Amino acid sequence: MNKKSLVSPPILFSGGLTVASIIAWINEKKWNLQLDYRTFFVITLGVLEFIAVAYIIGFLFNTLISESLDKKSKVYIKIPAYVKKRFKVVLIIQILFVFLGIITIKRITGISNLVSATNYVNYVQNGFIQGHLNFPAYFVILLVFNSSAGMMAGYVFIEDIVVNKKFNWPLFFSVLIGFATPILTGARGDSILFLISLAILSYFIVKEQVSWSSTNTKYIVWGSISAFLFIFVFEWSASLVGRNIESINLGDYISTYCGAEIANLNEFIKTRQFPIKGEIFGQQTFVNILPTLSRLFGFEVPEYKLDIPFQILNGHNTGNVATIFYSWLYDFGYMGVFVLSMVASIISEICYKLANKNYGFRIIKLVYGYIGALLVLSFFSNRFFENLNINFVYMILFWIVLKIILFRREKSK
């Protein structure tokens, strides 16, 4: 249905949830997971609806804009060499922003040790300890800039490897800073999003060089190896953000992060009545969008904490996240699953079609790379609507500005 594309929205959305379901099934006895029929139908019908809507949108897109798609350029236009040279200036700015971010974190927390300071930020933001952090507006901006610049550098860096067979060190360090900057807040979620986004962009670049055949399976093999290595690095990185993992073996760690969400959703459906009327409309689903809307339309958003309690199932800690469907059910019930699955599918499929329309570098590919990563993490939490916020708008604006500056043609001598 998706023309063998591994990065189409239905594949990314259903793929993550399928893997999580398999891991939950493996741990069925350990967690005493007695799957409620309502959980089965919420996940299954939600995914099937997403796939069906994406197919319809794709069909309409191809039909209504068929002439434009037929004229799609089949020639891959490489990024000019001068763009890579200009990224050296961007790298310097990123380094300065990292130092500024470190100084800000130490000043706001009053902790001189950077690891302890980031751990404190993570604990406060997750509600593990009481505290109040008032970061200046520029702090968020510099974090977003570094990630935006790093992702754009990532596309240029990967293209240089795939097309030119060259390894550009300044671009590599720019990517590394883009990946590492979000960890300054003590969380790893945005860094994981960054890596998944780069994987999607890599797929676009490789796919546009050669047609998909058995000879290209090496990229799947390398991707699998990279994912396997990432699991070990991910577990180790937990200690950097203050997570205690000494008493958890690797199998339990993977299960908790990549499958327990199904069990937690099942527990929520079995034990809670929903939708749950909160202080404000959609407070779980649109938690990061509401503050922006309140400033635009002049309404007040009362302070509240997300209702995401930690679960202990059959004596095992299964965390406090429960797939993308938890927030939708919490705020809007089954109707929320129906409507928001449709909305997420429409947005992502349109972005995918636009990204897949032309060969070579396009900002819309960066946009879809990010949105595609959010779809992958649907098995984990409501990342899709949490991350499509004002910071995402800033990210797109930074990409536009960077493209205008870095890709501007050199004057002919």
C-alpha positions in Angstrom: 0.0 0.0 0.0 2.9 2.3 0.6 5.0 1.4 -2.4 7.6 -0.4 -0.3 8.6 2.7 1.6 9.9 2.0 5.1 9.4 5.6 6.2 5.7 6.2 5.2 3.5 7.3 8.1 1.5 4.1 8.3 4.7 2.0 8.5 6.3 4.3 11.2 3.1 4.5 13.3 2.1 0.8 13.2 5.7 -0.4 13.3 6.5 1.1 16.7 3.2 -0.1 18.2 3.7 -3.6 16.7 7.2 -4.0 18.3 5.8 -2.7 21.6 2.9 -5.2 21.4 5.3 -8.1 20.8 7.5 -7.2 23.7 4.4 -6.8 25.9 3.3 -10.3 24.8 6.7 -11.7 25.7 6.3 -10.2 29.2 2.6 -11.3 29.6 3.2 -13.6 32.6 5.8 -11.4 34.2 3.4 -8.4 34.3 0.3 -10.5 34.7 -1.0 -8.8 31.6 -4.6 -9.8 31.1 -5.4 -8.0 27.9 -8.8 -6.3 28.1 -10.8 -6.5 24.9 -11.2 -2.7 24.9 -7.4 -2.3 24.9 -7.2 -4.6 21.9 -9.8 -2.6 20.0 -8.4 0.8 20.9 -4.9 -0.1 19.6 -6.0 -2.2 16.6 -8.8 0.0 15.3 -6.7 3.2 16.0 -3.9 1.9 13.9 -6.2 0.6 11.2 -7.9 3.9 11.0 -4.5 5.7 10.8 -3.5 3.4 7.9 -6.8 3.8 6.0 -6.9 7.6 6.4 -3.3 7.9 5.2 -4.1 5.7 2.2 -7.1 7.9 1.3 -5.1 11.1 1.7 -2.3 9.6 -0.4 -4.7 8.6 -3.1 -6.3 12.1 -3.2 -2.9 13.8 -3.2 -1.7 11.7 -6.1 -5.0 12.2 -8.0 -5.4 16.0 -7.5 -1.7 16.9 -7.9 -0.8 14.1 -10.3 0.6 16.5 -12.9 2.9 18.1 -10.4 4.0 14.7 -9.2 4.6 13.4 -12.7 7.0 16.3 -13.3 9.0 15.3 -10.2 12.8 15.7 -10.8 14.5 12.4 -11.1 17.9 14.0 -11.1 19.5 14.2 -7.6 20.9 17.7 -7.2 23.9 17.6 -4.8 24.4 20.2 -2.1 27.1 22.6 -3.2 30.5 22.4 -1.5 30.3 26.0 -0.3 27.4 25.1 2.0 29.6 22.6 3.9 32.3 25.3 4.3 29.7 27.8 5.7 28.6 25.2 8.3 31.9 25.9 10.1 30.4 29.2 11.2 27.3 27.5 12.4 29.4 25.0 14.4 31.1 27.9 16.2 27.7 29.4 17.1 26.5 26.0 18.4 29.6 25.7 20.6 29.0 29.2 22.0 25.4 28.3 22.7 26.4 25.1 24.5 28.7 27.1 26.8 25.9 29.7 27.3 23.5 26.9 28.1 25.8 25.3 30.6 26.4 28.6 32.4 22.6 29.3 32.5 21.9 25.8 34.0 24.5 26.2 36.7 23.3 29.7 37.5 19.6 28.8 37.7 20.1 25.6 39.7 22.9 26.9 41.9 24.8 23.7 41.3 28.3 23.9 40.0 28.6 20.2 38.8 27.0 20.0 35.4 25.8 16.3 35.7 24.3 17.1 39.1 22.7 20.2 37.7 21.1 18.4 34.7 19.9 15.7 37.0 18.3 18.3 39.2 16.5 19.9 36.2 15.2 16.5 35.1 14.0 15.6 38.6 12.1 18.9 39.0 10.6 18.8 35.5 9.3 15.3 36.1 7.9 16.1 39.5 10.2 13.7 41.4 11.3 16.5 43.7 9.8 19.9 44.6 11.5 22.9 43.0 11.0 25.8 40.7 13.1 26.5 37.7 12.6 29.8 35.8 14.8 29.6 32.7 15.1 32.7 30.6 13.5 32.7 27.1 16.8 32.7 25.3 17.7 29.3 26.9 14.9 27.5 25.0 15.8 29.3 21.8 19.4 28.3 21.9 18.5 24.7 22.6 16.1 24.7 19.6 18.7 26.4 17.4 21.4 23.8 18.2 19.0 20.9 17.4 17.7 22.6 14.2 21.3 23.3 13.0 22.4 19.8 13.9 19.6 18.2 12.0 20.2 20.3 8.9 24.0 19.5 9.2 23.0 15.9 9.6 21.3 15.8 6.2 24.4 17.5 4.6 26.7 15.1 6.5 24.9 12.0 5.4 24.6 13.1 1.8 28.3 13.7 1.8 29.0 10.2 3.0 26.4 8.5 0.6 27.0 10.6 -2.5 30.6 11.8 -2.2 32.0 9.0 0.0 33.5 11.7 2.3 33.5 12.2 6.0 33.2 15.9 7.0 34.4 16.5 10.5 32.9 20.0 11.1 29.5 18.6 10.0 29.9 15.6 12.2 30.6 17.8 15.3 27.6 20.0 14.4 25.5 16.8 14.3 27.0 15.7 17.6 26.1 19.0 19.3 22.6 18.9 17.9 22.2 15.4 19.4 23.7 16.3 22.8 22.2 19.7 23.5 18.8 18.5 24.6 20.5 16.4 27.3 21.3 19.7 29.1 17.7 19.6 30.3 18.3 16.2 31.9 16.1 14.3 29.4 16.9 12.0 26.5 13.6 12.1 24.6 14.6 14.9 22.2 18.0 13.3 21.5 16.2 10.1 20.6 13.9 12.0 18.3 17.0 13.6 16.7 18.5 10.2 15.9 15.3 8.8 14.5 14.8 11.9 12.4 18.4 11.4 11.0 17.6 7.8 10.2 14.5 8.9 8.2 16.5 11.5 6.3 19.2 8.9 5.6 16.5 6.7 4.1 15.4 9.5 1.8 19.0 10.2 0.6 19.9 6.5 0.0 16.5 5.7 -1.7 17.0 8.7 -4.1 20.4 7.4 -5.2 19.4 3.9 -6.2 16.2 2.0 -6.7 15.3 -0.4 -3.8 16.5 -3.9 -4.4 18.1 -6.9 -2.7 21.5 -5.1 -2.9 20.3 -2.4 -0.6 19.5 -4.8 2.2 22.9 -3.8 3.6 21.3 -0.6 4.8 18.7 -2.6 6.8 21.5 -4.7 8.3 23.5 -1.6 9.3 20.3 -0.1 10.6 19.6 -3.1 12.8 23.2 -3.2 14.1 23.0 0.5 14.9 19.7 0.0 16.7 21.2 -2.9 18.7 24.2 -0.7 19.7 21.9 2.2 20.6 20.0 0.0 23.1 23.2 -0.4 25.1 24.2 3.2 24.9 20.6 4.2 25.8 20.8 2.2 29.0 24.2 3.5 29.9 23.1 7.1 29.3 20.4 6.8 31.9 23.0 7.3 34.6 23.9 10.6 33.0 20.4 12.0 33.7 20.1 10.6 37.2 18.2 7.4 36.5 19.0 4.5 38.9 19.5 1.4 36.7 21.8 -0.7 38.8 19.1 -3.2 39.9 17.6 -3.6 36.4 19.0 -6.0 33.8 19.1 -5.2 30.1 16.1 -7.3 29.2 13.9 -5.7 31.8 15.2 -2.2 30.8 14.3 -2.8 27.2 10.9 -4.2 28.1 10.0 -1.3 30.3 10.8 1.3 27.7 9.6 -0.5 24.6 6.6 -2.7 25.7 5.4 -1.8 29.2 3.4 1.1 27.7 0.9 -1.5 26.3 0.5 -3.0 29.8 0.1 0.5 31.4 -2.6 1.5 28.8 -4.4 -1.8 29.5 -4.3 -1.1 33.3 -5.7 2.5 32.7 -8.6 1.2 30.6 -9.4 -1.5 33.1 -9.3 0.6 36.3 -10.2 4.2 35.3 -13.3 5.9 34.0 -12.7 8.1 31.0 -12.8 10.7 29.6 -11.6 12.5 32.8 -12.8 16.0 33.1 -9.9 18.3 33.9 -9.5 21.9 34.7 -9.0 22.8 31.0 -9.9 21.3 27.6 -7.4 18.7 26.4 -4.9 19.3 29.2 -3.2 15.9 28.8 -3.1 15.8 25.0 -2.3 19.5 24.3 -0.1 20.2 27.4 2.6 22.0 25.4 0.3 23.7 22.9 -2.1 25.3 25.5 0.4 27.8 26.9 1.0 29.2 23.4 -2.7 29.4 22.6 -3.4 31.1 26.0 -0.9 33.9 25.0 -2.4 34.2 21.5 -6.1 34.3 22.6 -5.8 35.8 26.0 -7.1 33.0 28.2 -5.6 31.8 31.4 -4.2 28.3 31.8 -4.2 27.2 35.5 -1.2 25.4 36.8 -1.6 21.6 36.8 0.4 18.5 36.7 0.0 15.7 34.2 -1.8 12.7 35.5 0.7 10.0 34.6 1.2 7.8 37.7 3.9 5.2 37.9 2.6 1.6 37.6 3.6 -1.5 39.5 2.3 -4.6 37.7 2.8 -7.9 39.4 5.6 -6.5 41.5 7.4 -4.9 38.5 7.9 -1.2 37.8 6.5 -0.6 34.3 7.0 3.2 34.3 4.4 5.9 33.8 3.8 6.2 30.0 1.1 4.3 28.2 1.3 4.9 24.4 -0.2 7.8 22.4 -3.7 6.6 23.1 -3.5 7.2 26.9 -3.8 11.0 26.6 -6.5 10.8 23.9 -8.6 8.5 26.0 -8.0 10.5 29.2 -9.2 13.8 27.7 -11.7 12.7 25.1 -12.6 9.0 25.5 -13.0 6.7 22.5 -14.1 9.7 20.3 -10.7 11.2 20.9 -9.0 8.1 19.5 -11.2 8.3 16.4 -10.7 12.0 15.8 -7.1 12.4 16.7 -5.9 9.3 14.9 -7.5 10.9 11.8 -5.8 14.3 12.4 -2.4 12.8 13.0 -2.7 10.6 9.9 -3.7 13.6 7.7 -0.9 15.9 8.9 1.8 13.2 8.6 0.7 11.9 5.2 0.5 15.3 3.6 4.0 16.1 4.9 5.3 12.8 3.7 3.9 13.3 0.2 5.4 16.8 0.0 8.8 15.5 1.3 8.7 12.6 -1.2 7.8 14.9 -4.1 11.3 16.1 -5.2 14.8 14.7 -5.0 17.5 16.4 -3.1 17.5 18.7 0.0 14.2 20.3 1.0 13.1 21.9 4.2 9.9 19.8 4.1 12.1 16.7 4.4 13.5 18.0 7.7 9.9 18.7 8.8 8.8 15.2 7.9 11.9 13.6 9.4 10.9 15.2 12.7 7.2 14.3 12.4 8.1 10.7 11.3 10.2 10.3 14.5 7.2 11.4 16.5 5.1 8.7 14.8 7.7 6.1 15.7 7.4 7.1 19.4 3.7 6.7 19.4 4.2 3.4 21.2 5.8 5.4 24.0 3.6 8.5 24.7 1.7 11.3 23.1 4.9 12.8 21.5 3.0 13.7 18.3 0.9 16.5 19.8 3.3 17.3 22.7 6.1 18.2 20.3 4.1 20.0 17.6 4.3 23.2 19.6 5.9 26.7 19.4 9.4 25.2 19.6 8.6 23.2 16.4 7.7 26.5 14.8 11.0 28.0 15.9 12.8 25.0 14.5 11.2 25.5 11.1 12.0 29.2 11.1 15.6 28.4 11.9 15.8 25.9 9.0 14.4 28.6 6.7 16.9 31.2 7.9 19.8 28.8 7.7 18.8 27.7 4.2 18.6 31.3 3.0 22.1 32.1 4.5 24.0 28.9 3.8 22.5 27.9 0.5 22.8 31.3 -1.1 24.8 31.0 -4.3 28.3 32.3 -4.4 28.9 35.3 -6.6 30.6 34.3 -9.8 34.1 35.8 -10.1 
